[in-house]
Amino acid sequence: MRDTRESRLLLVLLIAVAFALITVDIRGGEDSPVDGARQGAAAVFGPIENGVSAAVDPVGNAVSAVRDSGERHDRLAELEKENAALKARLGSDDRNSSRLKQLDKMLKIAGEGQYGIKGAQVIAIGAAQGFSWTITVDVGANDGIQRDMTVLNGDGLVGRVTTVGPNTATVLLANDPDFTVGTRMEAGDELGFASGQGDRPLRVELLNGKAEVKKGDRLVTFGSQADKPFVPGVPVGVVSRVDPSSGNLTRTLYVTPYVSFSKLDIVGIVVQAPKKDPRDTVLPAKPRPTPTPTVTVTVTPSANAPVDGEIQQQQ
């Protein structure tokens, strides 16, 4: 249609008529005089709208699927991130396996010695209160922990509790120079006092200067009055060197501790002492000596070798 004066007047007239019909339809409500015409239009154009909708729906669904796919991808990425964070909190499988082994060994010692223990995890290591060899564990007064309780792990004596907070406690390690514990020799019952020397073996002064001691002998804790700070029978270590007897009142030994103080993770705090001294029952089984193989050489004479009579005739 050309843009003429008549076409513009017709467009204005059609718009005016449309507004008039809309006004009449709104005011008429359900009794609107154009309701029949609207229904007729719906009957004519309805199938066309459905067809167009059916043709457009796959495109709309595809767009929605792409949008939903993006949302699912984001959710999957979020779940993977949460899973990674959870694994980081729990630790690696190897670390969990190591902790289970430590816990099993510690529970075995507790069962053999009849110690009531509270398990704990080492959360810090370092100087505290002027001590040079200490650890901090994640249990405290709220868990029933008190000062001067014995601390052990699956290998033996770790130390004693020195300071207690509501939820943490400080442990003085047995290799600290300020640490001293009463000891008893396995079987021989010789008593002494072991002192820490940092990263060197423990130094033990036996009360009997003439005690018969040799390398490989083992020591346990003697125990304290009222079982504080030390309960009896906890493995301490193995004699690695014995100073020659010099006629003094005491005799000096050097003992390699069972516990590796630089690898502490899971420990147990003895909250209940045994009813009776376990003596040597908590010590690990002694390793069996490996037999030295012997070689026997048997000489078999050759079939062509001459006998004694033949040798004489040849001569």
DODREN-863984 format. One line per 5 residues: number of its first residue (from 1); their letters; for each residue x, y, z of C-alpha. Coordinates in Angstrom, 3 decimals. Example, Ala and Ser with C-alpha at 12.3 -4.5 7.8 and 13.67 -1.06 7.14 Angstrom:
<recs>
1 = AS = 12.300,-4.500,7.800; 13.670,-1.060,7.140
</recs>
This chain:
<recs>
1 = MRDTR = 0.000,0.000,0.000; 1.293,3.425,-0.939; 1.808,6.012,1.746; -0.950,8.405,0.672; -3.296,10.648,2.560
6 = ESRLL = -6.112,8.133,2.146; -4.000,5.260,3.541; -3.050,7.272,6.592; -6.709,8.189,7.235; -7.653,4.484,6.889
11 = LVLLI = -4.947,3.460,9.388; -6.159,6.033,11.898; -9.754,4.858,11.428; -8.790,1.188,11.972; -6.895,2.033,15.143
16 = AVAFA = -9.867,4.023,16.430; -12.210,1.111,15.688; -9.844,-1.330,17.454; -9.747,0.782,20.604; -13.554,1.123,20.472
21 = LITVD = -13.979,-2.665,20.224; -11.520,-3.230,23.089; -13.435,-0.746,25.238; -16.787,-2.358,24.429; -15.326,-5.846,25.080
26 = IRGGE = -13.896,-4.858,28.469; -17.119,-3.156,29.602; -19.275,-5.995,28.359; -17.424,-8.724,30.288; -18.938,-12.155,29.676
31 = DSPVD = -21.876,-10.486,27.759; -19.517,-8.692,25.381; -21.080,-8.279,21.901; -17.748,-9.293,20.306; -17.447,-12.558,22.280
36 = GARQG = -18.896,-14.585,19.411; -16.471,-13.071,16.953; -13.564,-13.792,19.314; -14.610,-17.434,19.649; -14.920,-17.739,15.881
41 = AAAVF = -11.458,-16.308,15.454; -10.149,-18.742,18.034; -11.741,-21.634,16.147; -10.130,-20.504,12.894; -6.701,-19.490,14.115
46 = GPIEN = -6.353,-21.955,17.021; -5.084,-24.891,14.925; -2.640,-22.580,13.201; -1.298,-21.426,16.580; -0.938,-25.029,17.762
51 = GVSAA = 0.953,-25.917,14.610; 3.272,-22.997,14.992; 3.716,-23.872,18.676; 4.503,-27.501,17.816; 7.037,-26.322,15.276
56 = VDPVG = 8.632,-23.887,17.698; 8.598,-26.204,20.794; 11.626,-28.327,19.746; 13.654,-25.152,19.336; 12.470,-23.899,22.736
61 = NAVSA = 13.185,-27.274,24.299; 16.632,-27.301,22.772; 17.327,-23.838,24.174; 16.054,-24.976,27.598; 18.164,-28.124,27.394
66 = VRDSG = 21.253,-26.073,26.657; 20.446,-23.782,29.561; 19.728,-26.753,31.883; 22.898,-28.483,30.677; 24.894,-25.472,31.735
71 = ERHDR = 23.182,-25.514,35.137; 23.870,-29.248,35.519; 27.505,-28.709,34.576; 27.814,-25.945,37.146; 26.192,-28.157,39.794
76 = LAELE = 28.464,-31.057,38.906; 31.497,-28.807,39.172; 30.232,-27.574,42.542; 29.752,-31.130,43.810; 33.232,-32.118,42.618
81 = KENAA = 34.652,-29.103,44.447; 32.790,-30.055,47.645; 34.016,-33.647,47.314; 37.611,-32.487,46.930; 37.266,-30.293,50.013
86 = LKARL = 35.844,-33.233,51.989; 38.728,-35.474,50.932; 41.174,-32.769,51.973; 39.575,-32.627,55.432; 39.601,-36.390,55.833
91 = GSDDR = 43.118,-36.810,54.446; 44.396,-39.178,51.818; 43.615,-42.882,51.834; 47.234,-43.669,52.686; 47.118,-41.326,55.668
96 = NSSRL = 43.856,-42.813,56.924; 45.317,-46.295,56.570; 48.386,-45.229,58.557; 46.199,-43.767,61.305; 44.166,-46.945,61.557
101 = KQLDK = 47.361,-48.953,62.014; 48.563,-46.551,64.722; 45.214,-46.776,66.490; 45.210,-50.582,66.349; 48.706,-50.759,67.875
106 = MLKIA = 47.777,-48.297,70.610; 44.603,-50.169,71.512; 46.630,-53.391,71.684; 49.038,-51.838,74.202; 46.119,-50.431,76.192
111 = GEGQY = 44.464,-53.838,76.272; 47.613,-55.699,77.317; 48.429,-53.181,80.045; 44.807,-52.641,81.086; 45.178,-48.889,80.639
116 = GIKGA = 42.076,-46.748,80.245; 43.047,-44.287,77.522; 41.610,-41.267,75.739; 42.647,-41.107,72.108; 43.994,-37.824,70.759
121 = QVIAI = 45.553,-36.359,67.647; 48.690,-34.239,67.570; 47.754,-30.809,66.211; 50.977,-28.902,66.881; 54.592,-29.498,67.777
126 = GAAQG = 57.143,-27.069,69.129; 58.323,-25.048,72.071; 55.857,-24.283,74.858; 56.474,-22.855,78.325; 60.217,-22.926,77.742
131 = FSWTI = 60.282,-26.637,76.874; 62.009,-27.571,73.647; 60.298,-30.903,72.936; 56.523,-30.641,73.275; 53.358,-31.430,71.336
136 = TVDVG = 49.803,-30.130,71.540; 46.895,-32.586,71.334; 43.238,-31.944,70.555; 41.754,-33.028,73.915; 41.617,-31.124,77.178
141 = ANDGI = 39.780,-30.606,80.451; 36.402,-31.013,78.752; 37.512,-34.549,77.829; 38.634,-35.464,81.356; 42.331,-34.730,80.789
146 = QRDMT = 44.376,-33.606,83.794; 47.937,-32.495,84.415; 50.550,-35.247,85.006; 48.842,-37.992,83.024; 50.938,-40.553,81.111
151 = VLNGD = 50.910,-40.287,77.316; 51.688,-43.278,75.080; 51.155,-44.558,71.570; 51.348,-47.924,69.847; 55.125,-48.090,70.355
156 = GLVGR = 55.535,-47.024,73.974; 56.071,-44.021,76.230; 55.493,-40.630,74.568; 55.594,-38.278,77.565; 53.393,-36.660,80.208
161 = VTTVG = 50.749,-33.948,80.235; 52.065,-30.620,81.560; 49.364,-28.058,80.742; 45.629,-28.510,80.194; 43.209,-26.147,78.474
166 = PNTAT = 39.469,-26.615,77.877; 39.965,-28.442,74.554; 43.729,-28.924,74.176; 46.678,-30.102,76.244; 50.464,-29.776,76.103
171 = VLLAN = 52.605,-32.903,76.384; 56.270,-32.885,77.397; 58.008,-35.534,75.308; 60.221,-38.192,76.879; 63.267,-37.041,74.920
176 = DPDFT = 63.160,-33.517,76.365; 66.211,-32.685,78.556; 63.857,-31.715,81.401; 62.061,-35.059,81.266; 62.798,-37.813,83.809
181 = VGTRM = 60.996,-41.098,84.356; 61.624,-44.040,86.679; 62.503,-47.240,84.808; 62.788,-50.943,85.488; 64.881,-53.444,83.551
186 = EAGDE = 63.053,-56.358,81.997; 63.339,-59.553,84.073; 66.307,-58.270,86.125; 64.209,-55.647,87.970; 67.116,-53.192,88.161
191 = LGFAS = 65.734,-49.705,88.803; 66.946,-46.426,87.372; 66.005,-43.010,86.034; 65.840,-42.156,82.331; 66.373,-38.603,81.097
196 = GQGDR = 65.833,-37.117,77.642; 68.671,-35.912,75.453; 66.855,-34.461,72.474; 67.575,-36.401,69.311; 70.121,-38.626,71.085
201 = PLRVE = 69.343,-41.836,73.029; 67.862,-41.570,76.514; 70.404,-41.543,79.344; 69.601,-43.990,82.160; 71.293,-44.029,85.546
206 = LLNGK = 70.840,-47.428,87.226; 70.758,-47.338,91.015; 72.987,-50.437,91.163; 76.477,-49.597,89.918; 77.311,-53.307,89.575
211 = AEVKK = 74.171,-54.294,87.659; 74.686,-56.823,84.900; 73.338,-55.145,81.770; 74.008,-55.767,78.093; 73.083,-54.268,74.765
216 = GDRLV = 69.574,-55.283,73.701; 68.088,-55.358,77.216; 64.731,-53.584,77.479; 63.183,-51.134,79.930; 59.661,-50.197,81.033
221 = TFGSQ = 58.299,-47.463,83.279; 58.502,-48.215,86.993; 55.431,-46.152,87.840; 54.832,-43.261,90.214; 53.018,-42.864,93.497
226 = ADKPF = 49.269,-42.758,92.810; 50.184,-43.489,89.149; 50.981,-39.832,88.418; 52.726,-38.775,86.323; 53.578,-42.318,85.174
231 = VPGVP = 51.725,-45.596,85.197; 53.838,-48.803,85.368; 54.760,-51.171,82.549; 54.835,-48.791,79.568; 57.669,-49.745,77.147
236 = VGVVS = 60.503,-47.190,77.178; 63.248,-48.519,74.922; 66.177,-50.833,74.228; 69.716,-50.543,75.633; 72.060,-49.468,72.831
241 = RVDPS = 75.231,-48.840,74.863; 76.510,-49.542,78.376; 79.258,-47.502,79.986; 81.965,-49.654,81.610; 81.484,-50.194,85.324
246 = SGNLT = 83.821,-47.856,87.224; 82.888,-48.734,90.772; 80.480,-45.775,91.103; 77.221,-46.027,92.968; 75.295,-45.841,89.689
251 = RTLYV = 75.787,-47.236,86.205; 75.063,-45.329,83.007; 73.141,-46.774,80.069; 72.019,-45.309,76.764; 68.609,-46.389,75.564
256 = TPYVS = 67.064,-46.052,72.108; 63.388,-45.201,72.718; 60.647,-47.229,71.066; 58.807,-44.051,70.080; 59.857,-41.944,67.092
261 = FSKLD = 59.244,-38.451,68.476; 59.412,-36.783,65.067; 56.562,-38.901,63.644; 53.825,-38.510,66.256; 50.209,-38.404,65.077
266 = IVGIV = 47.800,-40.561,67.117; 48.466,-40.812,70.871; 46.600,-42.022,73.939; 46.370,-40.322,77.334; 46.022,-42.725,80.244
271 = VQAPK = 42.945,-41.549,82.156; 42.681,-44.740,84.226; 45.672,-46.662,85.596; 45.749,-50.487,85.644; 44.619,-52.213,88.825
276 = KDPRD = 47.915,-54.109,88.998; 51.390,-53.613,87.545; 51.505,-55.228,84.077; 55.271,-55.740,84.529; 56.739,-56.834,81.171
281 = TVLPA = 53.545,-57.984,79.468; 53.247,-54.852,77.327; 56.713,-55.212,75.809; 56.688,-56.348,72.173; 57.697,-59.891,71.379
286 = KPRPT = 61.427,-60.281,70.970; 62.522,-60.832,67.376; 63.608,-64.365,66.654; 67.267,-64.671,65.664; 67.766,-65.463,62.027
291 = PTPTV = 69.598,-68.816,61.698; 72.934,-68.660,59.940; 72.894,-71.000,56.946; 75.672,-73.610,56.878; 77.101,-74.980,53.651
296 = TVTVT = 78.393,-78.575,53.521; 80.646,-79.466,50.581; 80.782,-83.154,49.617; 83.461,-84.274,47.174; 82.403,-87.101,44.883
301 = PSANA = 85.319,-88.962,43.181; 85.254,-89.028,39.419; 84.379,-92.315,37.681; 87.693,-92.151,35.749; 89.832,-91.561,38.808
306 = PVDGE = 92.303,-94.484,39.483; 91.996,-96.484,42.699; 94.980,-97.053,45.039; 96.046,-100.393,43.432; 96.060,-98.875,39.974
311 = IQQQQ = 98.180,-95.985,41.218; 100.829,-98.443,42.625; 100.982,-100.423,39.374; 101.471,-97.251,37.366; 104.332,-96.305,39.609
</recs>
